[in-house]
Amino acid sequence: MEKANGCISRPSRKRKLPQGNDMLNFSLDELSDDLLERVLSRLPTSMFFRLGSVCKRWKSVAASESFKLACSRIPSREPWFFMVDPSLNQSVVFDSAERSWKKLNHPPLLSNDCNRDSIPVAAAGGLVCFRNTSGDYLVCNPVTGSCRELPPVNVDSLDQPLHAIAVNAYSNYSYKLVLVSGELSKLSFKVYNSSADCWEEEIMLRRKTNDCAELDLNDDNEDAVYFLSKAGNVVATNMQKSPSKQFSSVITRKDGEEIVYFLSSSGTVVACNLTQKHFSEYPRLLPVFFEYSIDVVECKGEMLVVMLSEFFESASLRVWRFDEKTKTWNQIASMPPAMSHEFYGKKVDVNCVGAGDQIFICLSSVELCSYVLCDIVSNEWVELPKCCMKGEAMDFMSAFSFEPRIEACV
């Protein structure tokens, strides 16, 4: 240290750039293949489609199995929402990270004559499950376009009324498809295990003894129950829902238990505990004849209900959580009245899907079609822009949430 004007001067702590600014001239080409793969794996998934056009080396990296392994080590990716349109013959997604619409290549297998009318029925991890008109299932990775047909379900199982279809992804290389069927008083479930590539034996579900639901499940009851359908019409209980949400259901994993939730034909939530092998019904949010549209979603391992109802000449869209201790429904989020009032008197159909703290909501009727993202933590509601393809706005009935992962195997 040197003295200056009687004071001790201290050495500067500022870093000096290397001579020649070597760091500014750094190139990704200097990275080893392993490091380059790890860097590229952190790019948004939408960028993966462009890697092959950058240079030969990046194209080679994008096609390698080790790059897929590097991608699998990324804990999570912002969800994409696979949209369901009336024609059901194309793949359009909403990218929640970039807040933009994208059109993907439709899997060739879904264009075959026997699968041409297949509809998406469930999604999990990086996969979307389709069901064709014959009752067979196909699993697809929408990002890569890879798709495969699952072994046919046992013929005897096809005779039972099907209530729920759910997919549970255990990793990017293993998943299970769950089917819940039977009469409401006598439910059973069947599981396809991708690891073994086969359907497991059908398992019966007993009714939980302390079930607090008030519905009469006597199959011999000849009195028809009428309710407001998801399309906004008053119908009998034996009428089917719209194709894309006919088997609307969610699956959760909590405290080591797997539970499938679905809506009964009269609008109650049915919970099927696959681990304990029993089922129960939740109390109604509104009376059976009250006018409303309802859907179930899963957010961070928890089942929630989204309901659009009308009261005092206005419409209300709210999110509800069931308290297992008090056996009551509690509101956790509500659309601002200025937004929800637009849906009053328009017979709006609500179809929803959850992803993390977000709920993607499709609101459709003869008069309108709108898409809203709800953040259940901040209670923020954002209306999304219209999806335009070739200059024309597209209308979607519903959506399924999945993680865009190129490494997800079918």
C-alpha positions in Angstrom: 0.0 0.0 0.0 1.2 3.5 -0.8 0.5 6.8 1.0 -1.2 9.5 -1.0 -1.8 12.9 0.6 -1.3 11.3 4.0 -3.9 8.5 3.3 -3.3 4.9 2.6 -4.5 3.9 -0.8 -6.1 0.4 -1.1 -5.7 -1.8 -4.1 -8.7 -1.7 -6.5 -11.2 -4.6 -6.2 -12.5 -4.2 -9.7 -11.8 -7.1 -12.0 -9.9 -6.5 -15.2 -11.0 -8.1 -18.4 -8.5 -10.6 -19.8 -6.1 -9.2 -22.4 -7.8 -9.2 -25.8 -11.3 -9.7 -24.3 -11.0 -13.4 -24.7 -14.2 -14.0 -22.8 -16.1 -11.9 -25.3 -14.8 -14.0 -28.1 -15.9 -17.3 -26.4 -17.8 -19.7 -28.7 -20.1 -22.6 -28.0 -18.0 -24.6 -30.5 -15.2 -24.8 -27.9 -17.5 -26.8 -25.6 -17.2 -30.6 -25.4 -20.2 -32.5 -26.7 -21.3 -33.3 -23.1 -21.3 -29.6 -22.1 -22.9 -28.5 -25.3 -25.8 -31.0 -24.7 -26.3 -29.7 -21.2 -26.4 -26.1 -22.4 -28.8 -26.8 -25.2 -31.1 -28.9 -23.0 -31.9 -25.8 -21.0 -33.3 -24.0 -24.0 -37.1 -23.6 -24.3 -38.6 -26.7 -26.0 -39.8 -24.6 -28.9 -36.2 -24.0 -29.8 -35.5 -27.7 -30.2 -37.2 -27.6 -33.6 -34.5 -25.1 -34.9 -31.4 -26.8 -33.6 -31.0 -28.9 -36.8 -30.8 -25.7 -38.9 -28.0 -24.0 -37.0 -25.1 -26.2 -38.0 -24.2 -29.9 -38.6 -22.9 -30.3 -35.1 -26.0 -29.0 -33.4 -28.1 -31.2 -35.7 -26.1 -34.2 -34.7 -26.5 -33.3 -31.0 -30.3 -32.9 -31.3 -30.6 -36.4 -32.7 -28.4 -38.1 -30.1 -29.7 -40.3 -27.3 -27.3 -38.5 -24.9 -29.0 -35.2 -25.6 -32.4 -36.7 -24.7 -30.8 -37.9 -21.4 -29.6 -34.4 -20.7 -33.1 -33.1 -21.4 -34.6 -35.6 -19.0 -32.5 -34.1 -16.2 -34.3 -30.8 -16.4 -36.8 -31.1 -13.5 -39.7 -29.4 -15.1 -40.8 -27.4 -18.1 -43.5 -24.8 -18.6 -46.7 -26.6 -19.7 -48.1 -26.7 -23.2 -51.9 -27.1 -23.7 -53.0 -29.5 -26.4 -56.1 -28.0 -27.9 -59.2 -30.0 -29.0 -61.0 -28.5 -32.0 -64.3 -29.8 -33.6 -62.5 -31.4 -36.5 -60.0 -33.2 -34.2 -57.6 -33.7 -37.1 -54.7 -31.4 -36.3 -52.3 -30.6 -33.4 -52.4 -27.1 -32.0 -50.9 -26.1 -28.7 -50.7 -23.1 -26.5 -47.1 -22.5 -25.2 -47.5 -21.0 -21.7 -43.9 -20.0 -21.5 -44.0 -17.9 -24.7 -47.7 -17.2 -24.4 -48.2 -18.1 -28.1 -50.0 -20.6 -30.2 -48.1 -23.3 -32.2 -49.1 -25.8 -34.8 -47.3 -29.2 -34.5 -47.0 -32.0 -37.1 -50.0 -34.3 -36.6 -48.7 -37.9 -35.9 -49.0 -40.0 -39.0 -50.5 -42.9 -37.0 -53.5 -40.7 -36.2 -54.1 -40.2 -39.9 -54.7 -43.9 -40.6 -58.3 -44.7 -41.5 -58.9 -46.7 -38.3 -57.6 -43.8 -36.1 -58.7 -40.8 -38.1 -61.5 -40.0 -35.7 -59.5 -40.6 -32.5 -60.0 -38.0 -29.8 -57.6 -37.0 -27.0 -58.9 -38.2 -23.6 -56.0 -37.7 -21.1 -52.5 -36.4 -20.7 -49.6 -36.5 -18.3 -45.9 -35.8 -18.3 -44.9 -35.4 -21.9 -47.7 -37.6 -23.4 -51.2 -37.3 -24.7 -53.5 -40.4 -24.8 -56.1 -40.8 -27.7 -59.1 -43.1 -28.0 -60.4 -44.3 -31.4 -64.0 -45.2 -32.3 -63.2 -48.9 -31.7 -62.3 -48.2 -28.0 -58.6 -48.8 -28.6 -55.9 -46.4 -27.2 -52.9 -44.6 -28.7 -50.2 -42.8 -26.7 -48.4 -39.9 -28.4 -45.6 -37.4 -27.8 -47.0 -34.3 -29.5 -43.5 -32.7 -29.7 -41.7 -35.4 -31.5 -44.8 -36.9 -33.2 -43.9 -40.4 -32.0 -47.1 -42.5 -31.4 -48.0 -46.1 -30.7 -51.1 -48.2 -30.3 -51.6 -49.9 -27.0 -52.7 -53.6 -26.8 -56.5 -54.0 -27.1 -58.5 -53.9 -23.9 -60.3 -57.1 -22.9 -63.6 -57.5 -24.8 -65.5 -58.0 -21.5 -64.4 -54.6 -20.3 -65.9 -52.9 -23.3 -69.4 -53.9 -22.2 -69.3 -51.8 -19.0 -70.1 -48.1 -19.0 -66.8 -46.2 -19.1 -66.6 -43.2 -16.7 -63.0 -42.1 -16.5 -59.7 -42.3 -18.4 -56.5 -41.0 -16.7 -52.8 -41.2 -17.3 -50.1 -41.2 -14.6 -46.5 -40.6 -15.8 -43.9 -42.0 -13.3 -41.0 -40.9 -15.5 -40.2 -40.0 -19.1 -40.0 -43.7 -19.8 -42.8 -45.2 -17.7 -46.5 -44.5 -17.4 -49.9 -46.1 -16.6 -53.3 -45.6 -18.2 -56.2 -46.1 -15.9 -59.8 -46.9 -16.9 -62.7 -46.7 -14.4 -65.9 -48.4 -15.5 -69.1 -50.1 -14.3 -72.4 -49.0 -12.8 -72.0 -46.2 -10.2 -73.0 -48.6 -7.5 -70.4 -51.2 -8.7 -67.2 -49.6 -10.0 -64.0 -51.3 -11.1 -60.7 -50.1 -12.7 -58.2 -51.6 -15.1 -54.6 -50.4 -15.6 -52.3 -50.5 -18.6 -48.6 -50.7 -17.4 -46.1 -49.4 -20.0 -43.2 -51.1 -18.3 -44.8 -54.5 -18.8 -46.7 -53.5 -22.0 -49.9 -55.1 -20.9 -53.2 -54.6 -19.2 -53.4 -55.8 -15.6 -56.3 -57.7 -14.1 -59.5 -55.7 -13.4 -60.0 -54.7 -9.8 -63.3 -54.1 -8.1 -63.9 -51.0 -6.0 -66.0 -51.1 -2.8 -68.1 -48.2 -1.7 -66.5 -46.3 1.2 -68.6 -46.8 4.3 -68.4 -43.2 5.6 -69.4 -41.7 2.2 -71.2 -38.4 2.9 -72.8 -38.0 -0.6 -76.5 -37.8 -0.7 -77.1 -39.4 -4.1 -79.3 -42.5 -4.4 -77.3 -45.0 -6.5 -80.0 -47.6 -6.7 -79.7 -48.9 -10.3 -83.4 -50.0 -10.2 -84.7 -46.5 -9.7 -86.8 -45.7 -12.8 -87.1 -42.0 -12.0 -84.9 -40.0 -14.4 -82.7 -37.3 -12.8 -82.4 -34.2 -15.0 -79.5 -31.8 -14.8 -77.8 -29.1 -16.8 -75.3 -30.6 -19.2 -71.9 -29.2 -20.0 -73.4 -28.0 -23.3 -75.9 -25.9 -21.4 -79.0 -28.1 -22.0 -81.3 -29.8 -19.5 -81.0 -33.5 -20.2 -81.5 -36.9 -18.6 -78.6 -38.7 -16.8 -78.1 -41.2 -19.6 -77.1 -38.6 -22.1 -73.4 -38.5 -23.0 -71.2 -35.4 -22.6 -69.4 -33.8 -25.5 -66.8 -36.3 -27.0 -63.7 -34.5 -25.8 -64.8 -34.4 -22.2 -67.0 -37.5 -22.0 -64.4 -39.2 -19.8 -63.2 -36.1 -18.1 -61.1 -37.1 -15.1 -58.0 -36.3 -13.1 -55.5 -38.5 -11.1 -53.6 -37.4 -8.1 -50.8 -39.0 -6.0 -50.7 -38.0 -2.4 -49.4 -39.7 0.7 -48.6 -42.8 -1.3 -52.2 -43.1 -2.6 -53.5 -42.7 -6.2 -57.0 -41.3 -6.6 -59.0 -40.8 -9.8 -61.7 -38.2 -9.8 -64.5 -37.8 -12.3 -67.9 -36.2 -12.7 -71.0 -38.5 -12.4 -73.8 -38.0 -14.9 -75.7 -35.9 -12.3 -72.7 -33.6 -11.6 -71.2 -34.9 -8.4 -67.5 -35.6 -8.0 -66.7 -39.3 -7.6 -63.3 -40.2 -6.0 -61.8 -43.7 -6.7 -58.9 -44.6 -4.5 -56.9 -47.1 -6.5 -54.6 -47.8 -3.6 -57.3 -48.5 -0.9 -59.6 -49.9 -3.6 -62.7 -48.0 -2.6 -64.7 -45.1 -4.0 -66.9 -42.3 -2.6 -68.8 -39.2 -3.7 -68.4 -35.7 -2.6 -71.3 -33.5 -1.5 -72.8 -31.3 -4.1 -71.7 -27.7 -4.6 -75.1 -26.7 -5.9 -78.5 -28.5 -6.1 -79.1 -30.8 -9.0 -81.6 -28.5 -10.8 -79.4 -25.4 -10.3 -78.0 -24.0 -13.6 -74.3 -24.4 -13.8 -71.3 -25.8 -15.7 -68.7 -27.7 -13.8 -65.3 -29.4 -14.4 -62.6 -31.1 -12.3 -58.9 -30.2 -12.5 -55.6 -31.3 -10.9 -53.1 -28.7 -9.6 -49.9 -29.8 -7.8 -51.4 -33.1 -6.8 -54.7 -31.7 -5.6 -58.2 -32.1 -7.0 -60.1 -28.8 -7.6 -63.5 -27.9 -9.1 -64.2 -25.1 -11.5 -67.8 -23.9 -11.7 -69.6 -21.3 -13.7 -73.0 -20.5 -12.2 -75.6 -17.8 -12.6 -77.2 -15.9 -9.7 -78.9 -12.5 -9.4 -78.7 -11.8 -13.1 -74.9 -12.3 -13.3 -72.5 -15.1 -13.9 -69.8 -16.2 -11.5 -66.8 -18.4 -12.2 -65.1 -19.8 -9.1 -62.5 -22.4 -8.1 -63.3 -24.7 -5.1 -61.2 -27.0 -2.9 -62.7 -29.7 -0.7 -61.7 -29.7 3.0 -61.5 -33.4 4.0 -61.6 -32.4 7.7 -64.8 -30.3 7.7 -66.3 -32.1 4.6 -67.1 -28.8 3.0 -66.2 -26.9 -0.2 -64.1 -23.8 0.2 -63.6 -21.1 -2.5 -60.0 -20.4 -3.3 -60.2 -18.2 -6.4 -62.9 -16.2 -8.2 -62.9 -14.5 -11.7 -63.4 -10.7 -11.4 -67.2 -9.9 -11.9 -66.4 -7.6 -14.8 -65.0 -10.6 -16.7 -67.5 -13.3 -15.6 -70.6 -11.1 -16.3 -69.9 -11.5 -20.0 -71.0 -15.1 -19.8 -74.4 -14.5 -18.2 -77.3 -16.0 -20.1 -75.1 -17.4 -22.9 -75.3 -21.1 -21.9 -71.5 -21.3 -21.6 -69.8 -24.7 -21.4 -66.7 -24.7 -19.1 -63.9 -27.2 -19.8 -60.7 -26.8 -17.8 -57.3 -28.4 -17.2 -54.8 -27.7 -14.4 -51.0 -27.3 -14.6 -49.0 -26.4 -11.5 -50.6 -23.2 -10.1 -52.4 -22.5 -13.4 -55.8 -23.5 -14.7 -56.5 -23.2 -18.4 -60.2 -22.6 -19.0 -62.1 -22.9 -22.3 -65.4 -21.1 -22.3 -67.6 -21.8 -25.3 -71.2 -21.4 -26.5 -73.0 -20.6 -29.7 -72.3 -16.9 -29.1 -68.7 -16.9 -27.9 -65.4 -18.8 -27.5 -62.8 -17.6 -25.0 -59.7 -18.9 -23.3 -58.6 -17.8 -19.8 -55.5 -18.6 -17.7 -56.1 -18.5 -13.9 -53.3 -18.4 -11.4 -54.9 -19.8 -8.2 -52.2 -18.5 -5.9 -52.4 -14.8 -7.0 -56.0 -15.0 -8.1 -54.9 -13.5 -11.4 -57.2 -14.1 -14.5 -55.8 -13.4 -18.0 -57.8 -13.7 -21.2 -55.7 -15.2 -24.0 -55.5 -14.0 -27.5 -57.4 -15.8 -30.3 -55.6 -18.5 -32.2 -55.4 -17.6 -35.9 -54.2 -20.1 -38.5 -54.0 -19.0 -42.1 -55.8 -15.8 -41.2 -58.8 -17.5 -39.6 -59.6 -17.6 -35.9 -59.9 -21.2 -34.6 -62.4 -22.3 -31.9 -61.5 -25.0 -29.4 -63.7 -27.1 -27.1 -61.2 -28.0 -24.5 -57.5 -28.6 -23.7 -55.2 -31.1 -22.2 -52.0 -30.1 -20.3 -48.6 -31.8 -20.9 -44.9 -31.0 -20.5 -43.2 -30.5 -23.8 -40.4 -33.2 -23.6 -38.6 -34.6 -26.5 -37.3 -37.5 -24.4 -40.8 -38.7 -23.3 -41.2 -42.3 -24.6 -44.5 -43.8 -25.8 
